């Protein structure tokens, strides 16, 4: 019960740091927040890719799915 929560927390931390890094790299201010746009586009695309890959490989541990999609990509796009 604790492992799924921990995997989501670790993934979300890495995803949030990735979003912050993109915002710093591409610039967060000005007319268009390019870092936020890039994080949402990349994250949304990767959610689709991950869901498609996980549907082809159903034997992958659900903890990894939670860590990647719910944690990392959720943290990246939120």
Buried (B, 14 or more C-beta within 10 A) or exposed (E): EEEBEEBBEBBBEBBBEBBBEBBEEBEEEEEEBBBBEBBBEBBEEBBEEBEEEBEEEEEEEEBBBBBBBBBBBBBBBE
